[in-house]
Amino acid sequence: MSSQKLQGYVGIEVYKSDDANIPVPAEATSGTTTSAPTSSDLVQTGQTFESTVKAGDIVYNTTDGTAATVIQVVSDTELKLNAGIMATGEDYVVYQASKQGNGHNAGNGCVLYLGGTDGNLRVTTIGGQVLNFIGLKGGDFFPVQVKKVHATGTTLSNIIALW
């Protein structure tokens, strides 16, 4: 009788998002917003975004569990995001989209551990297909190479990405 072995060596909690891929756990910077001039901005005085963040990096709003992608580094203190996830006084972590040139990046894909209760999962595979998986069991591994877990269509919670 054979059994499946998944041996992840690095992992990260998945924030379900229609606007961002799952980041590789390589933190670029973190902090607390000091203002939000528009809904798609992340602003923090005293930051050094120009030397630590690049377009394509992924922002986790750790206050409300949302995620977005950096579309522009406006200045050392301001990032433009592809979704309005930040408000004044909220905490965030920016993850690098690519840890190394040809190594792990947010598009390389990972397998998932599905915590919580049973439910549905909508993902984008590393091949670019958007697929809906219905009736998955909480506590199982999901051995499909995934780069995004969508908020829309996903009812599972407590998902962990493993590489």
N, C-alpha and C positions, 0 to 999 in steps of 0.2 A: 504494500500500500504506500503510495507516495503522498507527501504533504508539501505544501507550499512554504517556502522560507523567504521572508522579506527581512532584509537586514539593512535598515536605514542607519546612516551614521550622522545625519544632521536633520533637524526638523523644526517646524514652526507652526504655530496656531494659524489656521486659515480664517481670514475675514472674508465672508461671502461678499462678492462685489461684481456688478456688471461692468465696472469701470477700471478694474486693475487685475493683472495676473497675480498669481501667488508669488510673493517675493522669496528669493533665496535669503536665508537668515544671515545677511552680511550688512550690519547696521552702518549707515553713513553718518547719521546725526539724529538727535532727538531734542525735545523741548516742549514748551508751552506757548501757544500763540499769544501775541500781545495785541493784535487787532486783526480784523477781517474786512478789508476795504470793499471787496466784492465776494460773492459766495464761492467763487472758485480760486480764491487766494489763500495762501498760508503765509502769515507775516509774524516774524519774531525779531525784535530788536536784539542786537548783540550777537546774531548768528553769523556764520561764515558759509552760506549756501554756495557761493560761487566756487569755493575750493573743495566742497564736500559732496555736492549733489549735482546730478546730471539729468537732462531730459530723459524720460523713460524710467527713472527710479520710482519706487512705489511708496506711498505714504499710508501708514496705518494710523487712524485716529483712535488712540487707545482709550479715549473717554467714552465714545459711543460705538466702537466696534465697526467702523466703516473704513473703506479703502479707496484710494484714487491713484492715478498716475501723474507724475510731474510732466507737464508739457513744455514748460519754460522756466529757466532760472532767471528771474527778472533782475535780481540784485542779491547782495549778501544777506539781505533781510526779507526777501520776498520770493515765493514760488507761485507759479500759475499751475493749477491742477485741472484735470479733465472732468472733475465733478465737484460740486459744492459740499464738501464734507467737514470743513473746519469752521468753528466760531471762536470768538475771543475767549481765552482762558482754557481752551481744550488742549490736552496732551497728545503728542504725536511721536511717531518714530518713522524716519525715512530709511528705507532699505535700498541698497544698491540693486539695480536691475541686472548687472553683470558683475560677479565677484572677480572674475578673471577673463582675459581675452577669449579663449576657446574653452573655458571650463563651464562651471555652473552659472546659469542665468535664469531670469524669470520666465523664459520661454522654453527651457530644456525639459520641463516636465518632472513630475514627481508622482509617487503613489500616495494614497490617502488612508488614514485610519479614521473610521467613521464612529465617533463617540456618540453618546446620547441615545435617544430612542430611534426606532425604525422610521424611515421616511424616504423621500425622493432626493435625487441629486441631478443637477444640470451642470455640465462641465464643458470646457473647451479642451480638446485633446491637443497634444503637441503637433498633430497633423492638421489642426485647424477646424476639425469638425465639432459642432455644437451638438451634444447628445443629452438626452433625458433618460435617466435610469430610475425606474419606478419600483418601490417596494424593497429597498435595501435594508439590511439589518444593522442596527446600532451595535457597535462592538466588533465589527468586521473590518478587514483590510479591503481596499479597493485597488486591485493591481492593474490599473489602466494609467498610462502616462498622461498626466493632466497638467495643464498650465493655468487654468482658471476654474474657480468654482463660482458659479453665478448666484447672485442673491435671488433673482427671479427664477422660480421653479425649484429651488432647493429648500427642503423642509428639515433636512438633517442639521444637527448642531454638534458642537464640540469636535470639529474636524481638524486633524493634524496632517500636515504635509511632510513626507519623508523622502530623502534622497539617499 
